[in-house]
């Protein structure tokens, strides 16, 4: 019997998470045995996602056995994160792939006047690095941390730290999902938990870049390979509620115009956005070089997809890592004997 490759995708119910699963299936041998561990905060979304993956398996003619499991996890709740580790550790002896697709924001609408001004003055910049998305400032989780910091950075990091023995046993690969908008300007060392900024989402992705740079060599010593990728710009379900029929299709039109104007990053389609995450996991060179680079999902003017690498500015990586390591030790103490079983039959 062949050994099943165990794949964990956090945020599987998102457009990108689901397409990572699709592309993973499409880029593995058709007779490969796979186990997908779907994660979500609700059982309803787990069931929906599993059904969609099952349908894709049939459509592409994958003949190998595909198993499905799930973990209900809320990365803004550290007890939930610890319980996710407990369930995975109890059920599996090894994990082969771990995609960190955490992408929570604290959006509060759109500055429409600002959006119109940006589109008129510089349409390409307006749909590549927009500043008109309104994000709330100072939002904390119930655990007392910056909510976006905990959801997108610390919660996933803490789970990975707990799972290192399983990842080592599977010679695993970790893929962190960053963003095209992760410039150093979005992060201050005086605000690592992103409580004073109006760009907490972008700041969290800068933290992801730095955390990767600070840890990938440690992972390599354990036989674990780690990459950071960015999916470019694509339609995201998380922002649909702020758009109506006209503004949604207006946004799509601007995306296509941006691509025609020469933007490499306007993939638009979630499947194309998932190119870099799956490439990093499955198709990088056998010497595992370039782990210090960011792999990006890119497209040509005509929509043909390709991989484009970027350098990561390393400033303050060590300082960020020291802060997060201290936070890890703090929560190791707080979470002692805090495991709660939340799993119920699907």
ROTI-990766 format. One record per atom (N, C-alpha, C): residue in one letter; y, x, z. Coordinates in pm, whole numbers, padded with zeros to 5 digits, always signed. Each point is the difference from the previous one (the first is absolute). Layout:
! ROTI-990766
AYXZ;...
//
This chain:
! ROTI-990766
X-00119+00084+00000;X+00119-00084+00000;X+00125+00088+00000;X+00097-00030-00088;X+00122+00079-00008;X+00087-00024+00121;X+00079+00103+00035;X+00091-00012+00114;X+00125-00075-00045;X+00036-00100+00077;X+00118-00078-00034;X+00126+00076+00036;X+00096+00002-00092;X+00131+00055+00027;X+00082-00104+00075;X+00050+00037+00116;X+00074-00093+00085;X+00149+00021-00025;X+00068-00109-00038;X+00141+00006-00038;X+00080-00095+00089;X+00095+00054+00075;X+00090-00081+00082;X+00135-00007-00071;X+00052-00120-00021;X+00132-00019-00061;X+00082-00085+00095;X+00100+00060+00064;X+00085-00080+00087;X+00096-00082-00085;X+00031-00120+00047;X+00086-00088-00078;X-00063-00041-00132;X-00129-00027+00002;X-00073-00032-00123;X+00051-00128-00065;X+00063-00087+00078;X+00045-00129-00052;X+00132+00012-00077;X+00060+00118-00006;X+00122+00018-00078;X-00036+00021-00147;X+00100-00011-00086;X-00020+00022-00143;X-00057+00140-00025;X+00058+00100+00065;X-00047+00137-00020;X-00138+00021+00061;X-00022-00050+00121;X-00129+00019+00065;X-00115-00058-00080;X+00020-00119-00053;X-00104-00064-00081;X-00027+00079-00127;X+00107+00049-00062;X-00018+00075-00124;X-00059+00139+00024;X+00019+00057+00118;X-00071+00123+00035;X-00150-00026-00002;X-00042-00113+00058;X-00142-00035-00002;X-00050-00017-00143;X+00077-00071-00083;X-00040-00020-00140;X-00016+00133-00072;X+00101+00086+00011;X-00005+00127-00073;X-00111+00090+00053;X-00025-00007+00130;X-00108+00081+00056;X-00133-00040-00064;X-00023-00129-00011;X-00123-00049-00065;X-00005+00046-00145;X+00112-00010-00071;X+00004+00034-00142;X-00019+00149-00026;X+00027+00084+00100;X-00006+00145-00019;X-00117+00066+00072;X-00097-00079+00041;X-00123+00054+00056;X-00116-00042-00090;X-00111+00075+00002;X-00114-00038-00083;X-00044-00144+00028;X-00040-00070-00105;X-00034-00142+00014;X-00119-00025+00091;X-00080+00104+00024;X-00115-00019+00088;X+00027+00049+00142;X+00125+00040+00027;X+00033+00053+00133;X-00010-00111+00105;X-00048+00038+00116;X-00005-00094+00112;X+00126+00017+00084;X+00071-00108+00023;X+00129+00005+00066;X+00006-00097+00117;X+00073+00038+00102;X+00030-00091+00111;X+00151-00002+00018;X+00061-00115-00027;X+00143-00016+00019;X+00027-00061+00137;X+00083+00066+00077;X+00044-00055+00128;X+00142-00050-00018;X+00012-00131-00004;X+00127-00067-00023;X+00073-00012+00133;X+00129+00026+00001;X+00076-00019+00122;X+00114-00098-00024;X+00026-00079+00101;X+00110-00095-00004;X+00027-00043+00143;X+00107-00076+00018;X+00029-00053+00133;X-00065-00136+00021;X-00046-00065-00109;X-00059-00133+00013;X-00133-00008-00074;X-00092-00080+00054;X-00131-00018-00061;X+00010-00073-00133;X+00095-00093-00013;X+00018-00075-00124;X+00028+00094-00116;X+00091+00096+00020;X+00032+00093-00108;X-00117+00093-00029;X-00078+00035+00101;X-00119+00082-00022;X-00094-00070-00097;X-00026-00127+00026;X-00093-00076-00084;X+00051-00009-00144;X+00130-00023-00015;X+00058-00011-00134;X-00015+00131-00076;X+00029+00111+00066;X-00006+00132-00065;X-00144+00035-00036;X-00093-00025+00088;X-00141+00029-00029;X-00046-00077-00124;X+00039-00126-00010;X-00039-00080-00117;X+00059+00057-00128;X+00124+00048+00005;X+00063+00059-00118;X-00071+00130-00041;X-00037+00082+00098;X-00071+00124-00033;X-00137-00031-00058;X-00069-00097+00059;X-00130-00041-00053;X+00011-00044-00145;X+00104-00076-00030;X+00020-00048-00137;X+00022+00117-00095;X+00075+00100+00044;X+00025+00117-00085;X-00129+00078-00024;X-00082+00013+00103;X-00128+00070-00015;X-00083-00064-00111;X-00002-00132-00002;X-00076-00072-00104;X+00064+00019-00137;X+00133-00011-00006;X+00071+00008-00128;X-00019+00134-00069;X-00004+00109+00078;X-00011+00133-00062;X-00145+00045-00014;X-00094-00081+00046;X-00141+00032-00016;X-00050+00112+00089;X+00055+00009+00120;X-00049+00101+00094;X-00138-00042+00050;X-00101+00083-00023;X-00137-00039+00031;X-00049+00055+00134;X+00072+00097+00057;X-00038+00052+00130;X+00027-00101+00110;X-00066+00018+00112;X+00022-00089+00114;X+00140+00022+00055;X+00070-00110+00024;X+00132+00006+00063;X-00004-00086+00126;X+00025+00064+00112;X+00003-00071+00128;X+00145-00017+00045;X+00021-00099+00087;X+00135-00031+00046;X+00000-00013+00152;X+00100+00059+00061;X+00021-00014+00143;X+00149-00018+00021;X+00041-00026+00122;X+00142-00020+00024;X+00035+00045+00142;X+00126+00031+00015;X+00057+00030+00131;X+00132-00077+00009;X+00015-00080+00104;X+00129-00063+00027;X+00082+00097+00082;X+00108+00047-00057;X+00081+00099+00071;X+00148-00026-00026;X+00077+00009+00105;X+00145-00011-00006;X+00055+00133+00049;X+00057+00078-00091;X+00045+00134+00036;X+00123+00000+00091;X+00058-00117+00023;X+00110-00008+00097;X-00052-00035+00140;X-00130+00005+00017;X-00064-00028+00129;X-00103+00109+00025;X+00028+00090+00094;X-00086+00116+00018;X-00138-00036+00054;X-00012-00110+00075;X-00132-00044+00044;X-00082-00043-00121;X+00064-00066-00097;X-00068-00038-00123;X-00044+00123-00079;X+00084+00103-00003;X-00035+00125-00069;X-00121+00065+00067;X+00000+00005+00132;X-00113+00060+00071;X-00128-00080-00023;X+00013-00131-00003;X-00117-00083-00024;X-00057+00022-00140;X+00089+00022-00098;X-00046+00030-00136;X-00085+00127+00000;X+00046+00101+00071;X-00078+00124+00013;X-00136-00029+00065;X+00002-00077+00107;X-00123-00030+00073;X-00102-00067-00093;X+00043-00097-00079;X-00092-00072-00088;X-00053+00090-00112;X+00088+00082-00058;X-00045+00089-00106;X-00096+00106+00054;X+00032+00054+00115;X-00085+00103+00059;X-00136-00055+00040;X-00002-00126+00041;X-00126-00063+00039;X-00088-00033-00121;X+00063-00026-00114;X-00073-00050-00116;X-00038+00109-00099;X+00082+00104-00011;X-00019+00099-00107;X-00018+00141+00056;X-00078+00079-00074;X-00021+00140+00037;X+00093+00092-00076;X+00053-00049-00112;X+00091+00082-00079;X+00091-00089-00084;X+00118+00051-00028;X+00096-00065-00088;X+00036+00100-00109;X-00001-00047-00125;X+00022+00092-00112;X+00143-00006-00054;X+00062-00116+00005;X+00136-00015-00052;X+00081-00090+00093;X+00122+00042+00028;X+00089-00079+00086;X+00137-00004-00068;X+00039-00119-00047;X+00129-00020-00065;X+00097-00060+00101;X+00109+00071+00027;X+00099-00048+00096;X+00108-00075-00078;X-00023-00129-00017;X+00089-00083-00080;X+00083-00092+00090;X+00055+00055+00106;X+00084-00078+00091;X+00142-00004-00055;X+00056-00119-00013;X+00131-00012-00066;X+00080-00115+00058;X+00020+00000+00129;X+00074-00109+00063;X+00149+00034+00007;X+00082-00099-00026;X+00144+00017+00013;X+00057-00110+00087;X+00128+00014+00035;X+00069-00104+00078;X+00116-00052-00083;X-00034-00051-00117;X+00100-00049-00093;X+00061-00131+00047;X+00127-00017-00036;X+00073-00119+00043;X+00079-00060-00116;X-00047+00025-00122;X+00066-00060-00115;X+00058+00102-00094;X+00088-00047-00089;X+00061+00084-00104;X+00152-00021+00003;X+00072+00109-00009;X+00144-00005-00017;X+00027-00024-00149;X+00013-00126-00038;X+00008-00034-00141;X+00125+00055-00067;X+00112+00002+00071;X+00122+00057-00057;X-00019+00149-00026;X-00058+00068+00100;X-00029+00142-00018;X-00099+00024-00113;X-00099-00088-00012;X-00101+00015-00105;X+00063-00011-00138;X+00088-00098-00018;X+00066-00019-00129;X+00085+00122-00034;X+00074+00051+00098;X+00084+00117-00023;X-00084+00121-00040;X-00114+00020+00068;X-00086+00115-00032;X-00060-00013-00139;X-00043-00121-00036;X-00062-00020-00131;X+00101+00024-00111;X+00125-00045+00021;X+00102+00017-00102;X+00041+00147-00013;X+00015+00068+00113;X+00051+00138-00003;X-00107+00101-00042;X-00125-00021+00043;X-00106+00095-00033;X-00134-00072+00008;X-00038-00071-00106;X-00123-00082+00005;X-00127+00078+00032;X-00009+00124-00049;X-00120+00079+00027;X-00011+00034+00148;X+00110+00045+00059;X+00001+00033+00142;X-00021-00125+00085;X+00051-00113-00046;X-00008-00125+00077;X-00143-00047+00018;X-00088+00033-00094;X-00139-00044+00013;X-00094+00117+00029;X+00057+00117+00033;X-00079+00115+00041;X+00026+00035+00145;X+00127+00005+00036;X+00040+00029+00138;X+00099-00105+00049;X-00043-00123+00013;X+00094-00107+00038;X+00048+00012+00144;X+00125-00037+00022;X+00054+00000+00136;X+00036-00141+00046;X-00034-00100-00081;X+00041-00138+00029;X-00106-00081+00075;X-00116+00060+00027;X-00098-00069+00084;X+00042+00014+00145;X+00016-00111+00068;X+00050+00002+00138;X-00117+00019+00097;X+00008+00102+00082;X-00103+00026+00101;X+00063-00011+00139;X-00071-00066+00089;X+00050-00013+00137;X-00007+00134+00072;X+00090+00018+00094;X+00009+00126+00074;X-00048-00022+00144;X-00076+00097+00051;X-00037-00002+00141;X-00118-00087+00036;X-00083-00037-00098;X-00114-00087+00026;X-00114+00080+00064;X-00041-00042+00119;X-00110+00065+00070;X-00125-00085-00002;X-00114+00065+00009;X-00127-00070+00015;X-00018-00041+00147;X-00102-00079+00025;X-00030-00037+00139;X-00043+00120+00082;X-00039+00107-00068;X-00037+00124+00069;X+00123+00085+00034;X+00117-00045-00041;X+00123+00071+00034;X+00039+00110-00096;X-00074+00017-00109;X+00035+00100-00101;X+00078-00065-00113;X+00066+00082-00081;X+00059-00052-00122;X-00108-00067-00082;X+00020-00125-00039;X-00107-00078-00063;X-00045+00063-00131;X+00093+00037-00085;X-00037+00058-00130;X-00063+00138+00019;X+00051+00077+00092;X-00059+00130+00034;X-00146-00018+00042;X-00025-00097+00087;X-00136-00021+00050;X-00092-00055-00109;X+00051-00096-00078;X-00083-00066-00102;X-00038+00094-00113;X+00094+00080-00046;X-00022+00078-00122;X-00040+00145+00025;X+00025+00049+00123;X-00024+00142+00025;X-00091+00021+00121;X+00048-00034+00118;X-00073+00039+00120;X-00131-00076+00016;X-00001-00131-00023;X-00124-00076+00014;X-00111+00052-00090;X+00025+00016-00132;X-00102+00057-00088;X-00040+00142+00039;X+00100+00082+00038;X-00030+00137+00042;X-00094+00000+00121;X+00028-00085+00097;X-00080-00005+00122;X-00144-00041-00033;X-00016-00097-00088;X-00134-00042-00040;X-00074+00114-00070;X+00068+00070-00089;X-00063+00113-00069;X-00043+00107+00099;X+00085+00030+00098;X-00036+00100+00100;X-00130-00036+00070;X-00016-00126+00033;X-00122-00046+00066;X-00121+00008-00093;X+00026-00017-00130;X-00110-00006-00098;X-00035+00136-00060;X+00066+00107+00045;X-00026+00131-00060;X-00148+00040+00001;X-00076-00027+00108;X-00143+00034-00006;X-00075-00072-00112;X+00033-00126-00026;X-00066-00075-00108;X+00044+00053-00136;X+00127+00034-00013;X+00050+00055-00125;X-00059+00139-00025;X-00015+00078+00105;X-00063+00131-00014;X-00145-00015-00044;X-00072-00094+00058;X-00141-00022-00035;X-00015-00041-00146;X+00100-00070-00054;X-00006-00045-00139;X+00073+00091-00096;X+00040+00122+00047;X+00087+00086-00084;X+00109-00086-00063;X+00068-00075+00085;X+00087-00106-00047;X+00129+00045-00066;X+00061-00095-00067;X+00130+00018-00062;X+00095-00105+00054;X+00115+00044+00049;X+00105-00089+00049;X+00111-00003-00104;X+00045-00120-00034;X+00111-00015-00095;X+00110-00081+00066;X+00112+00066+00027;X+00118-00068+00056;X+00087-00053-00114;X+00043-00126+00010;X+00087-00058-00101;X+00145+00017+00045;X+00074+00080-00074;X+00142+00019+00028;X+00081-00089-00095;X+00117+00046-00041;X+00086-00081-00085;X+00087+00090-00084;X+00048-00052-00112;X+00098+00073-00079;X+00130+00013+00078;X+00021-00090+00097;X+00120+00004+00084;X-00034+00060+00136;X-00020+00130+00004;X-00032+00066+00128;X+00082+00127+00014;X+00124-00006-00043;X+00087+00117+00002;X+00033+00041+00144;X+00030+00129+00022;X+00036+00047+00134;X+00117-00075+00063;X+00091-00054-00080;X+00117-00069+00055;X-00035-00123+00082;X-00122-00050-00015;X-00039-00122+00070;X-00052+00025+00141;X-00007+00126+00041;X-00057+00031+00132;X+00090+00093+00079;X+00021-00035+00126;X+00072+00085+00093;X-00094+00039+00114;X+00003+00125+00039;X-00084+00045+00112;X+00042-00065+00131;X+00121-00055+00005;X+00045-00072+00118;X-00045-00146+00000;X-00073-00038-00105;X-00044-00139-00014;X-00136-00006-00069;X-00097+00074+00054;X-00131+00007-00065;X-00070-00135-00001;X+00027-00083+00099;X-00063-00133+00001;X+00079-00103-00081;X+00105+00045-00068;X+00070-00082-00101;X+00063-00125+00058;X+00057+00012+00119;X+00061-00114+00067;X+00150-00012-00025;X+00061+00103-00054;X+00145-00002-00019;X+00040-00007-00148;X-00096-00007-00087;X+00026+00006-00143;X-00015-00136-00067;X+00075-00019-00110;X-00017-00121-00081;X-00091+00027-00119;X-00073+00111+00006;X-00097+00034-00106;X-00130+00047+00066;X-00050-00082+00093;X-00119+00040+00075;X-00124+00012-00088;X-00013-00084-00101;X-00118+00010-00088;X+00000+00135-00072;X+00112+00036-00061;X+00010+00127-00070;X-00021+00116+00097;X+00057-00012+00121;X-00018+00104+00099;X-00146+00018+00039;X-00075-00111+00005;X-00142+00010+00036;X-00078+00075-00107;X+00040-00016-00124;X-00070+00070-00108;X+00036+00149-00003;X+00122+00034+00043;X+00033+00141+00017;X-00086+00060+00111;X-00020-00076+00107;X-00087+00046+00108;X-00142+00023-00050;X-00048-00088-00087;X-00134+00015-00058;X-00010+00133-00075;X+00102+00030-00080;X-00001+00127-00074;X-00009+00119+00095;X+00082-00002+00104;X+00004+00113+00092;X-00126+00010+00084;X-00052-00114+00042;X-00123+00000+00078;X-00116+00055-00082;X-00003-00034-00129;X-00103+00056-00088;X+00012+00152-00007;X+00122+00048-00024;X+00018+00146-00012;X-00041+00072+00128;X+00021-00064+00114;X-00030+00063+00128;X-00148-00004+00037;X-00079-00084-00069;X-00138-00020+00044;X-00108+00031-00104;X+00035+00010-00128;X-00107+00010-00099;X-00083+00127+00014;X+00061+00109+00044;X-00077+00124+00016;X-00095-00010+00119;X+00042-00068+00107;X-00091-00024+00113;X-00120-00083-00046;X+00027-00101-00081;X-00110-00085-00050;X-00098+00082-00084;X+00056+00088-00082;X-00085+00079-00091;X-00099+00086+00078;X+00041+00049+00116;X-00090+00082+00083;X-00120-00082+00049;X+00015-00132+00004;X-00109-00089+00042;X-00083-00048-00119;X+00035+00045-00120;X-00069-00049-00119;X+00054-00132-00050;X+00118-00037+00048;X+00066-00125-00041;X+00117+00036-00090;X+00012-00068-00113;X+00112+00025-00090;X+00100-00115+00013;X+00127+00036-00007;X+00105-00099+00021;X+00106+00014-00108;X+00043-00113-00054;X+00103-00001-00102;X+00107-00102+00038;X+00119+00022-00055;X+00105-00102+00011;X+00038-00037-00143;X+00015-00129-00023;X+00030-00050-00135;X+00113-00102+00009;X+00057-00031-00114;X+00094-00112-00006;X-00031-00083-00123;X+00004-00133+00015;X-00045-00089-00106;X+00108-00039-00100;X+00117+00062+00010;X+00108-00040-00088;X+00056-00135+00040;X+00058-00070-00095;X+00065-00129+00026;X-00078-00109-00072;X-00036-00102+00073;X-00084-00107-00055;X+00031-00129+00074;X-00052-00110-00049;X+00025-00129+00065;X-00078-00005+00131;X+00073-00029+00106;X-00060-00001+00133;X+00010-00140+00060;X-00111-00048+00052;X-00003-00134+00058;X+00093-00013+00120;X+00025+00110+00069;X+00074-00006+00126;X+00144-00044-00019;X+00053+00013-00121;X+00142-00032-00019;X+00020-00128-00080;X-00109-00068-00040;X+00011-00119-00083;X+00082-00110+00066;X-00008-00012+00133;X+00064-00112+00068;X+00151+00003-00012;X+00056+00114-00040;X+00145+00009-00015;X+00044-00025-00144;X-00094-00030-00089;X+00031-00019-00141;X-00041-00140-00045;X+00078-00057-00087;X-00041-00126-00065;X-00048+00030-00141;X-00028-00103-00076;X-00055+00017-00135;X+00090+00089-00086;X+00131-00030+00004;X+00095+00073-00085;X+00013+00146+00044;X+00018+00021+00131;X+00021+00137+00048;X-00126+00085-00012;X-00119-00062+00016;X-00124+00075-00015;X-00015+00053-00142;X+00020-00090-00099;X-00016+00046-00138;X+00118+00086-00045;X+00116-00019+00064;X+00110+00093-00025;X-00034+00139+00048;X-00066+00009+00117;X-00044+00128+00053;X-00101+00066-00095;X-00095-00079-00048;X-00099+00055-00093;X+00065+00054-00126;X+00099-00075-00052;X+00071+00045-00120;X+00069+00134+00025;X+00064+00011+00115;X+00066+00126+00035;X-00100+00114+00013;X-00118-00028+00052;X-00105+00102+00009;X-00037+00053-00139;X-00018-00092-00094;X-00036+00043-00136;X+00115+00075-00067;X+00123-00044+00026;X+00115+00072-00054;X+00005+00142+00056;X-00025+00011+00132;X+00000+00132+00064;X-00105+00090-00063;X-00116-00055-00028;X-00105+00080-00065;X+00046+00046-00138;X+00061-00090-00077;X+00048+00035-00134;X+00111+00104+00006;X+00078-00001+00109;X+00106+00098+00017;X-00052+00138+00043;X-00130+00008+00024;X-00060+00129+00030;X-00055+00017+00139;X-00003-00106+00084;X-00057+00013+00133;X-00150+00021-00007;X-00048+00102+00068;X-00145+00025+00007;X-00068-00091+00100;X+00077-00057+00094;X-00060-00060+00118;X-00015-00151-00006;X+00049-00064-00106;X-00010-00146-00005;X-00134-00041-00062;X-00102+00002+00086;X-00135-00038-00044;X-00012-00152-00015;X+00073-00072+00082;X+00010-00147-00004;X-00130-00066+00042;X-00109+00037-00063;X-00132-00058+00028;X-00067+00070+00119;X-00059-00079+00091;X-00064+00057+00118;X-00118+00089-00033;X-00070-00028-00109;X-00116+00081-00039;X+00046+00140-00041;X+00111+00008-00074;X+00053+00130-00038;X+00056+00074+00122;X+00057-00075+00094;X+00051+00062+00122;X-00112+00065+00081;X-00120-00055-00011;X-00115+00053+00075;X-00062+00123-00065;X+00057+00047-00110;X-00056+00114-00071;X-00003+00125+00087;X+00115+00036+00060;X+00006+00124+00078;X-00090-00002+00124;X-00003-00109+00077;X-00090-00001+00116;X-00146+00026-00036;X-00047-00064-00107;X-00141+00016-00038;X-00023+00135-00067;X+00098+00045-00076;X-00009+00134-00060;X-00016+00106+00108;X+00084-00009+00102;X-00006+00099+00108;X-00135-00003+00070;X-00055-00119+00017;X-00127-00014+00071;X-00119+00048-00083;X+00003-00026-00130;X-00121+00020-00080;X+00009+00107-00109;X+00119+00027-00051;X+00005+00076-00124;X+00083+00127+00006;X+00044+00042+00118;X+00070+00127+00009;X-00098+00114-00025;X+00053+00119-00026;X-00087+00111-00038;X-00097+00035+00113;X-00115+00055-00035;X-00105+00026+00100;X+00038+00104+00103;X+00104+00078-00027;X+00045+00101+00099;X+00093-00062+00104;X+00032-00128-00017;X+00089-00070+00093;X+00133+00073+00017;X+00057+00042-00111;X+00131+00064+00004;X+00110-00106+00006;X+00121+00049+00023;X+00120-00084-00007;X+00006-00109+00106;X-00064+00021+00114;X+00012-00099+00106;X+00140+00000+00061;X+00079+00101-00033;X+00138+00006+00050;X+00096-00080-00088;X-00048-00053-00111;X+00083-00078-00091;X-00019-00149+00022;X+00094-00077-00054;X-00014-00145+00001;X-00042-00044-00141;X-00107-00078-00009;X-00048-00051-00128;X+00062-00138-00023;X+00063-00020-00116;X+00066-00126-00027;X-00060-00075-00117;X-00004-00132+00012;X-00040-00086-00112;X+00120-00014-00093;X-00016+00041-00124;X+00111-00001-00095;X-00042-00067-00130;X+00100-00044-00077;X-00028-00059-00131;X+00102+00051-00102;X-00041-00002-00126;X+00090+00034-00109;X+00085-00123-00035;X+00095+00018-00091;X+00081-00113-00045;X-00087-00113-00055;X-00111+00038-00063;X-00088-00100-00058;X-00099-00060+00099;X+00001+00050+00123;X-00087-00057+00102;X-00131+00073+00020;X-00019+00114-00067;X-00122+00078+00021;X+00010+00073+00133;X-00106-00003+00077;X+00005+00056+00135;X-00041+00146+00001;X+00056+00072+00096;X-00038+00140+00022;X+00037+00039+00143;X-00044+00119+00040;X+00028+00050+00135;X+00112+00104-00009;X+00098-00015+00089;X+00112+00094+00005;X+00010+00053+00143;X-00001+00131+00016;X+00008+00058+00134;X+00144+00035+00036;X+00027-00001+00130;X+00133+00032+00051;X-00014+00094+00118;X+00098+00090+00014;X+00008+00081+00121;X+00053-00085+00114;X-00041+00033+00122;X+00048-00070+00119;X+00090+00095+00077;X+00122-00040+00027;X+00090+00082+00080;X-00056+00005+00142;X-00034+00119+00052;X-00074+00008+00126;X+00085+00002+00126;X+00131-00010-00014;X+00090+00014+00115;X-00039-00096+00114;X-00013+00057+00119;X-00024-00076+00124;X-00143-00052+00016;X-00093+00047-00081;X-00138-00047+00013;X-00059+00035+00136;X+00025+00119+00047;X-00057+00042+00129;X+00060-00079+00116;X+00130-00027-00007;X+00065-00077+00105;X-00055-00143+00006;X-00019-00059-00117;X-00057-00136-00006;X-00142+00000+00056;X-00077+00101-00036;X-00139+00005+00046;X-00007+00017+00152;X+00087+00082+00056;X+00001+00016+00146;X+00030-00133+00069;X+00093-00074-00054;X+00035-00130+00059;X-00119-00095-00005;X-00067-00004-00114;X-00112-00093-00016;X-00120+00043+00083;X-00023+00130+00012;X-00109+00048+00086;X+00026-00038+00147;X+00124+00013+00042;X+00033-00039+00137;X-00020-00150+00019;X+00036-00077-00101;X-00020-00145+00006;X-00149-00033+00004;X-00079+00076-00072;X-00145-00021+00002;X-00057+00022+00139;X+00042+00107+00067;X-00048+00027+00135;X+00043-00110+00097;X+00121-00047-00017;X+00051-00108+00084;X-00087-00125-00013;X-00038-00033-00123;X-00080-00121-00020;X-00147+00021+00033;X-00048+00122-00004;X-00135+00025+00049;X-00013-00040+00146;X+00104+00027+00078;X+00001-00037+00141;X+00015-00151+00016;X+00093-00058-00074;X+00026-00144+00012;X-00119-00085-00042;X-00078+00048-00097;X-00108-00081-00056;X-00135+00025+00064;X-00002+00075+00105;X-00127+00025+00067;X-00061-00133+00046;X-00125-00024-00039;X-00073-00122+00038;X+00069-00127-00048;X+00055+00005-00124;X+00071-00117-00052;X-00068-00063-00121;X-00128+00024-00022;X-00067-00052-00119;X-00028-00149+00017;X+00034-00077-00103;X-00025-00144-00002;X-00070-00034-00131;X-00107-00078+00007;X-00075-00037-00119;X+00061-00125-00062;X+00057+00014-00123;X+00063-00113-00067;X-00079-00047-00122;X-00110+00062-00029;X-00075-00037-00121;X-00079-00129+00021;X+00002-00083-00102;X-00082-00121-00003;X-00069-00004-00135;X-00110-00072-00014;X-00071-00004-00128;X+00090-00056-00110;X-00012+00054-00122;X+00080-00047-00113;X-00047-00137-00046;
//
